[in-house]
Amino acid sequence: MMKRCKWRINILLDVTSLMLPIIRCGFPLTVCVFIYEHLEIDNSLRGLPPLLKSAVGTPGKAGNFQRDVIIVQYLFNLIKPIIHYDIPEDGIISPTLIRTISQFQSIHLRFQHPDGVIEPEGKTFRSLIAAAIKCPVATRPSPFTSSFFTQSSANGNSIRQLVNDYLRKQRYNVADESLELSKLMAPGLDGATSLTEQDFTDAWENLNRRVELNIIKAFSVVESGGRSGFNALNLPIIAYEGHIFRKYSKRKYDQTHPLLSYRYVKKAGPQWQKNNSDQLSAWNTFAKAYALDADAAIKACSWGMFQVMGFNYEACGHKDIGKFLKDMKSNAGKQLSAFLHFCNKNSSLLSAMVNKNFYNMAFNYNGSDFGDYDIKIRRAYESLEKGRQ
């Protein structure tokens, strides 16, 4: 049975808000964008060319092109409230800059082994950008070293403008993603969140009266407690599977997002437990994955009262994965309909249900690594049968 939780109104944990003015259809709107307090940013700076041409940091591990070094120095000066001191924007790799990078990784990103290197598309760079977009554009003179700009400050100003333009575009990217996220997290409920006795009787009819009614009920009991396929915010109960996301996103995020995309080691491993410790965590995790690859994220979750996997959306009677998501958010009846479609499409599962072969039920519904699922289904069924007596 999936663990239930007490939901809080603020969906995303540990956030601060950034108010952005945006023009939509000719009217100015103010969008409240949520950014993680611990300076992580979960998108991959999509749609923007790399700001750095090469890594910056520890000599021997980074290219340290002068332009890139100045960019990093300027970004750290933008977040002076976090690091508490100025860094000369002179294009020189100094012990101070390397120490600043390492401390940023250790203190703010909680790296166990900080390497003092900022890769162009690595976590340290993404987190530095996430911190910088919360800061206003600097109005004070920049601490450029005069010896570097012997001709004029034009080069320094052009680099600062380049960074400022990049941050401005990224702020709007975050705003657009926030608008998309608000739609994703909005309940789509248009009916009941639980099933009636008549619903289960209709399901029995749908399966041509071949599967005992309490077998159908047993699946709902084991998967979601049998009471509802929705949580306290009227969103469907989900569980996020990182190895499935890894498969459908073609392993693109293994390095940058190891908690979202990882190899399968064992059922309900440590990453799974962290991602699904409660429903708030599960939906937060799903939202992060959705921002990276929407289809892969939907496929990587099990949904609703019967916890059907998203990658089975076609077998569940949907040609379009977006329609599958909408139906999972709609009502318990549509969640039941998806389960019945899946049963009718899977002859081995249906046969096992007809014959009350609990081992084959578990194997065909949960895969080879089904743990004690067969025992749970049998016990749920026997308990329901006992209740009839």
Long-range contacts (C-beta under 8 A, 24 or more apart in sequence): 1-221, 1-222, 1-223, 1-224, 1-225, 2-223, 2-224, 2-225, 2-237, 2-239, 2-276, 2-279, 2-307, 3-276, 3-277, 3-278, 3-279, 4-225, 4-231, 4-278, 4-279, 5-231, 5-232, 5-278, 5-279, 5-280, 6-232, 7-231, 7-232, 7-233, 7-279, 7-280, 8-280, 11-185, 11-280, 11-283, 11-284, 11-287, 12-36, 12-284, 12-287, 13-280, 13-284, 14-38, 16-134, 18-133, 18-134, 18-171, 18-174, 20-171, 20-172, 20-174, 20-175, 22-172, 22-175, 31-175, 31-178, 31-179, 32-178, 33-171, 33-174, 33-175, 33-178, 34-178, 35-130, 35-133, 35-134, 35-174, 36-130, 38-108, 38-109, 38-110, 39-82, 39-108, 39-109, 39-127, 39-128, 39-130, 39-131, 40-109, 40-123, 40-126, 40-127, 40-130, 41-126, 41-127, 41-129, 41-130, 41-174, 42-257, 42-288, 42-291, 42-292, 43-173, 43-174, 43-177, 43-291, 43-292, 44-121, 44-126, 44-253, 44-256, 44-292, 45-121, 45-126, 45-129, 45-170, 45-173, 46-173, 47-169, 47-173, 48-166, 48-169, 48-170, 48-173, 50-120, 50-121, 51-120, 51-125, 51-129, 51-162, 51-163, 51-166, 52-118, 52-119, 52-120, 52-125, 53-120, 54-120, 55-117, 55-118, 55-119, 55-120, 55-122, 56-93, 56-101, 56-117, 56-118, 57-93, 57-97, 57-98, 57-101, 57-115, 57-116, 57-117, 57-118, 58-98, 58-115, 58-116, 58-117, 59-93, 61-115, 61-116, 61-117, 62-93, 62-117, 62-118, 64-93, 66-91, 67-91, 67-159, 69-93, 69-97, 70-156, 70-159, 71-159, 71-162, 71-163, 72-97, 72-101, 72-118, 72-128, 73-97, 74-142, 74-159, 74-160, 74-163, 75-128, 75-129, 75-132, 75-163, 76-100, 76-104, 76-128, 77-138, 77-142, 77-143, 78-132, 78-135, 78-137, 78-138, 79-128, 79-131, 79-132, 79-135, 81-135, 82-108, 82-131, 86-143, 87-143, 88-143, 88-144, 88-145, 89-142, 89-143, 89-144, 89-145, 89-156, 90-144, 90-145, 90-147, 90-148, 91-148, 92-145, 92-148, 104-128, 121-256, 122-256, 123-256, 126-256, 129-166, 129-167, 129-170, 132-167, 133-167, 133-170, 133-171, 133-174, 137-164, 137-167, 177-291, 180-291, 181-287, 181-290, 181-291, 184-287, 184-290, 185-235, 185-283, 185-287, 187-233, 187-234, 187-235, 187-329, 188-326, 188-329, 188-330, 189-230, 189-234, 189-329, 189-330, 189-331, 190-330, 190-331, 191-330, 191-331, 191-332, 191-333, 191-334, 192-331, 192-332, 192-333, 193-228, 193-229, 193-230, 193-234, 193-331, 193-332, 194-227, 194-228, 194-229, 194-332, 195-220, 195-305, 195-332, 195-333, 195-336, 199-332, 199-333, 199-336, 203-336, 203-340, 206-340, 206-344, 207-340, 207-343, 207-344, 207-350, 207-353, 210-350, 210-354, 211-343, 211-350, 211-353, 211-354, 212-356, 212-381, 214-381, 214-384, 214-385, 214-388, 215-353, 215-356, 215-381, 216-353, 217-380, 217-384, 218-377, 218-380, 218-381, 218-384, 219-306, 219-339, 219-365, 219-377, 220-305, 220-306, 221-380, 221-383, 221-384, 222-373, 222-376, 222-377, 222-380, 223-302, 223-305, 223-306, 223-307, 224-304, 224-305, 224-306, 224-307, 226-305, 226-380, 228-305, 228-332, 229-303, 229-304, 229-305, 229-306, 229-332, 229-335, 230-304, 230-332, 231-279, 235-279, 235-283, 235-329, 236-303, 236-304, 236-328, 236-329, 236-335, 237-279, 237-303, 237-304, 237-305, 237-307, 238-279, 238-282, 238-283, 238-286, 238-301, 238-302, 238-303, 238-304, 239-272, 239-276, 239-282, 239-301, 239-302, 239-307, 240-272, 240-275, 240-276, 240-282, 240-285, 240-286, 240-289, 240-300, 240-301, 241-272, 241-300, 241-301, 241-302, 241-309, 242-271, 242-272, 242-275, 242-300, 244-296, 244-299, 244-300, 244-309, 244-311, 245-289, 245-293, 245-296, 245-297, 245-299, 245-300, 248-293, 248-295, 248-296, 248-299, 248-300, 248-311, 249-292, 249-293, 249-296, 252-292, 252-293, 253-292, 253-293, 257-288, 257-289, 257-292, 259-285, 260-285, 260-288, 260-289, 260-292, 266-369, 267-369, 267-370, 267-371, 295-321, 298-324, 298-325, 303-328, 303-335, 303-338, 304-328, 304-332, 304-335, 304-338, 305-332, 305-335, 305-336, 305-339, 306-335, 306-336, 306-338, 306-339, 308-335, 308-338, 308-339, 308-342, 312-342, 315-341, 315-342, 315-345, 315-346, 316-341, 316-342, 317-341, 356-381
